[in-house]
Amino acid sequence: MSYETILVETPAEGVGLVRLNRPQALNALNSRLMAELFDAFAAFERDEAIGCIVVTGSDKAFAAGADIRQMAESDAVEMLVRDDLTDWSRMRAITKPIIAAVSGWALGGGCELAMACDMIVASETARFGQPEVTIGIMPGAGGTQRLTRAIGKALAMEVMLGNRHLTAEEALAAGLVNRVYPVEEYLNEAIQLAARIAAMPRVAVRLIKDAVNKAYELSLTDGLDYEKRNFYLLFGTDDKREGMAAFIEKRTPQWKHR
């Protein structure tokens, strides 16, 4: 497929890469970009050669927020009828892991997009924030929920109410990001992490992602039951048989991804 606001490539075996490509607007998330991004995710989801997805922006900006010019003249009824935020559910439907490779600004919708991914690899220049209050609104694509779960109530309140930007190191210490690298290394490191994940048995990867995400929604008792169900399901896969046989025979497993 051809896109206007994103670039798509496969930089390593099993890895799909999506680059946000609105440099003149610091990759601000307008409706076209989001539609194309979700379409690209869905295409990689269907592609049996892809086991993990990376989404990135530029070294200067992952995404500096939503496109304010597009929203400035909208009223409540128009926003409700258009309901663009419902489209974000398409991202939750992706069963393959998604890694955000973040450098520079990740603000507002950009921060929410990064947090909607399964992991975040950041450059030393990454800055995370939810500044919506400074223009009279609030986060609407998961900021109040995911940021609070990731870094705790007190710090999330300061970020969203006091317009505090978290540095890459602060985000790492708070548990928002996985790793921090120099600008010249962060994307390659994210791709390498994605390649390692893509090389794992994909049914197991899918059910692990599923169970970890459920941990945010279920009680401990219900979560343990859910995990147990997924654990038992994997005993019906070819990869379980191959993995255990390879372990016993002291050889490298040859995954069939089924």
N, C-alpha and C positions, 0 to 999 in steps of 0.2 A: 504494500500500500504506500501511497505517497502522502506526505503530511506537509502542512504549512508552518506549524509552530513547534514541531518536535523532530528530532533525528533518531533513527533506529538502526542498530547494528548488532552483530554478534561477535564481540571481541575475544571470546574464549569459548572452548568447547562447552556446550550446555548452558551458556550465559547469554541472556538477552539484555541489551542496554538501550535505555531511552534517555535522550538528552533533551531537556527543555530548551527551546531555541527562539526566545524573544529577547535578544540582547538589548535592543533599544529600550525595553521596558523592564530591564532586570528580571526577566522571566516572570513578570506578573501573570497571575493565573486568570485569564479570561475564559469565557465559555468555550471558545473554539479549542484552546489549548487543552482544557480539561477533557473535552469530548475526544480529542485525538489521543490524549494520554491513556484514557480508559480503553479506547479501541486498541491501542498498542499492547496494553496489558492483556486484554482478552485474546489478541492474536498470539502472544507468547504463551498464554495459558493453553491454547489449542495445539501449539507446536510441540510434538513429542520429542523433538531434539533439544528443547529448552528445559532446564531443571531449576533455574533460579534467575531472577530478574534484578537488574540494577537500574535505578533512576537517578539522574544527576542534572545539574544545571551548568553554570560556568564557574570558573575559579572565583569570580567576583560576586556572584549571587546564585544560590540554589534557586530561590524564588523569593522576591521581595514583597510578597503578599498578593492579595486579590487585585484585580484591575479596578481601581476606585472610579476611574472615569466611566466605566461601564455601569457602575452601581449608583453613581451620584444622583441621578434624576429618578431613580426607581422609588416607588412608594410601597407600603406594606402589602397592599393587595396584589400589585404586580409581582413582588418577590414571592408571595405565597402561591400565586398561580403558576409562575414560571418554575419555581421549586428546583432550582439548579442543584441545591445541596443533596437532594435525594439521589442524584447520579453518583455521589461518592460511595453509595452502597455497592456499585459495580466493582470497586476496589476490594471491598470486603469479601467478594465472591471469588477472588483469585486464590487458588489453593497452593500455588507455588510460592516459595519465600520471595519477598521483595526487600532489597537493601537500598536505602537512601545513601548516596554519596554526596555529602553536603560540604560546600565551601562558601565562604562569604555569608551574605544575608540569607537567613531562613526566617522570614517574618510573617505573621498573620497566617494566611492560607498556605504559605510556603512551609512554615513550621508545622502546620497541621498535616500537610502532605507528607513531610518527613516522618512525623509521628504515626501516620497511618501505615507506614511500612513496618516490616518485622524487625529490622535492625537499622542502625544509623552508623555509618563510618564518616567521620568529620575531618576536615582539614583544620590546621591551627588557627585559621582566620574565620572559622564558622561562628556566626552569631545567631542565637535563637531568641525569638520574642513573639509576643502576642499584643501588638499595639493598638488593637481595634478601639479601645476606650478613648484614644486620642482623637478619633473622628466620630465619636458619639455612638458607636455600636459595640458589639461584643463578638468573640469568636463564635462561629456557627458551624464549623466543619470538624468539630471534635476537640477543639482547644481546651475548653473548660474540663472535659472529661479525661482525655488522654494525658494532658500535661499534669493534672492533679494526680492521676494514678502513677505517673512516672517519677515525679519529683516531690510529691507530698503537698498538702494543703497550703502551708505557710509560704513556701517559696513560689508555688503556682499563683497564689494571691498577689504576691509582690510583682511577679512578671506581668500579670494581666491587669492589675489595678494601678501599679506604679510604673508601668512601661519599662521594666528592667529587661535588659538584654543579657542573656547568659553567654559567656564565652565558651569556646570549645572545651576548655579544661573544667569550667564550672559545670557544664552539661555532662561531662564524663563523671565527675565526682558525684553529681546528683542522680546518676543512673539513666540519663536520657539518651546517651550515645554509647556505642560499644567501644570504639577506639578513636584515637586522634593521631593524625600523621601530618608531616609537612605538606604544603600545598602541592608540591610536585609529585607526591606519592599517594595521596588519599584515594584517587580514583582507581589507580592500579591495584591498591590494596583491597578496595571494595570488590573489584573484579576477581581478584584471586580468591577472596573469601567466597564469592558466589560460585566460582568454579569448584571449590572444595565441596560446597553443599550440593552442587549439580551432579557431582560424582557419586553421591550417596544414593542408596536405594530409594526411589522417589515415592513409593507408596508409604514407606516409613516416614519420610520427610513430611509428606502431606498430613499424616495423622498426628505427628508431633506438633506441627504448626497448629492444627485444629485444636488439640488438647491444651496447648499453652494459651491460645486465645480464649478458650472457655474458662480458664482460671480467673479471668477478670469478670466473668458474668455469673459464675456458680458459687454456691457455698462450698466449703472444703469437702463435706460429705458427698455432695453431688459431683464435684470435680473429680474426686477419687473414683467414683463409679464410672464417670465418663472416660477417664484415663484407662481404667481396667478394661472397658469395652474395646477401646482402640487397640490396647495391648493384645487382647485375644484375637482381634480381627487379623492382625499381622501374621498370626500362625497359619493363616490360609494362603499366604503368598509364596510364590516361587523364590523370592529373594530371602525370605526367612530360612527356607531350606538350604539355599546356596550359601548364605552367610554363616550359618552354623556348621555346615559341612566344611567350608573353607577354614573356619577357625580350628576345627578338630584336625583337619589335614594339614594345617600350617601352610596355607597358600593364600594368594590374593583372590578375593571373591570376584566373580564375573556377574555383575548385576543384569537382570532382565527388565527391571523396573515394572514388575507385575507380581 
